Amino acid sequence: MREDCCLLARVAAVPLGLSGMKNLLRQWTLGTSLRNEYVCLVKGALSNPLNVYLKLDRESFDVTEAQVLLSYQPLVIGLALADARIISRLNGQSLVRFSFQAAAGEEVAWLELKRLKEWRIGETDMILYTGQRGKHKFLSNFYQLMNRGHQLLRSFKPRDGALSAGLYDQVRIAYASPRSVSVISVGDGDLCNMFPTDLHGAMGEKFYVGALRIGGKACDQVEKHKRIVISKVSASSFKETYALGKNHMSGLKEASRLDTLGVSEMWKLPLPRSVVSYKELDWKSSFDVGLHRIHFYDVVNIKTVHPEKPALTHIHAFYAQWRMNRGLGGEYFLR
């Protein structure tokens, strides 16, 4: 814990936006001094975070903890619900609205979503919604226009999975909710792979859902081996965790070549050295939407390794800047 606190103190001591001319230029032209599009932070560390409300006619339901981000092209958010009243109210509702509200009730952003598919798994209903449109106040209208222009210029360079302006705004809004950055371990014990993911979440205590990009080796490995471990990792490991992103397109390798801390209790799969806690999952089925394949799992084992270490999450830089502009701040990790 002391190491984490020291790291946070060093990050907090850096005057964001004044660290160089590039940061100043970014602030003047794009409205944000943050050089990373996704800003890492400690899970649960935000003061006065946004709450997410499901708006149905004149009724409003807090679904902050129930909503799970599962795709960004298109935007797909799942609602994992066990409340019979909310489930009943959603029957026959094709379109819903998510309202992202500050502590005083101010609506800072909203998303309109369309019902896509639903499953009943155990005591939980998982309802998938795809984004239709959205709007936010994270930056002024002027800076939002400047960012769209910047994105348009970048779009002339071919980029796999480039997002349209409207979809990009939906994704930025979705990442105003901190998303857990965890590490998946997969393999047969001798040959393994580890890679990060933020498209995942619990469906009650016994089931889990997560998405991986179709065509990636990571997705193929999960479907082939079926047994995986998903580990929450320490916030202080943010650089190492992000660096594992290349493994989405990597083959299996000897476990000795991975930076690990022993193996999981049941599947005997390697655990990342920065593990805080982990779940051992058994793959059951999948569903394709856009770029991603959504996987459903049974939870077969849960273990806590280092309860004293805070876990890693991240948010979009636009929301982080909105907080900074209002003096809410935050202890952010910049890569």
C-alpha positions, 0 to 999 in steps of 0.5 A: 500500500505504501508503494501505491500511495507514494506513486499517487503522491508523485502523480498528484504533485505534477501540475497537469497542463503545465508539464510542457508546451505540448500540454499547454498547446493541447489545453488551448486547442482541444480543451484538455491538458491530459495527454492520455485518452484514457486516464488510469486511477484507483478503483473507488478513488473518485470523490463525487463520481457520476451516477448513471440513471435509467430514465423511463417516462417519469421514473428513474432507476440508479443503474450505476453498478448494474451497467457493463460496457461490452463494445465500443463499435457499436457501443454496447452496454449491458444491464445485469438486473435482478430487480423484478420491478425494473425488469418488468418496467423494461418489458416492451421498451425499445428505447431507453435513456441513460442519464449521467448525473453529478451529485447535485442532480445536474445531468452532465451527459446522456445516452439514448440506447436501443434494446438488442438482446436479452438473456435470463441467466440464473437469477439475473437478466442481462439486457444488451443495448446499443448506443443510438446517440448521446451528448455531454458537457465535459468540454465546451461546445467550442472545444468539442468542435475543435476535437471533432476537427482534430479527429477528422484530420486524423481519420485521413490516416487509415486506422483499424476500427476508427470511430465516427464523431457521433459514436466517439462521443457515445464512447466518451460518455460510457467511459465517464463511469470508471471501467475496471482494467483487469488481466485475463490468463488463458492456456493449458498450463504449459503454454499461456497468454495474458492480456488486459481487458476493460469490457467485462463485468459480473452478472450476480455472484455466479456468472460473468460476461466479457467481450473480446475483439473478433479475429483476435488471437485472444478471443480464439484462445478463450474459445478453444481453452474455455477455462480462464482467470480474470484478475483485478490488478494493482493500480500501480501496475498501470504501465505494465498492464497497458503494455500487455495489450499487444498480447491480444494478437500474440500466440501462447508462450511458455509460462516462464516467459510471463511476469507472474505470481504463482498460479490460480487455485483450480485452473493452475493458470498464471496470475499477473504479478500485480494481482489483487484478486481473481475469478476462475471462469468456465466459458459457456457461450458467446454472441457476436455484435459489431467488432466484438464477441460477447462471452458468458461464463460460470464463476467457479472460484473467487480468491483475494490475494492482496486486499490491501492493494487498490485496483486499477480502473480508467476513465476518459480524459474528457471526463477527467478534465471536466472534474479538474475544471470544477476542482474535483481533481483526482489522483491520475496515472499518466503513461 
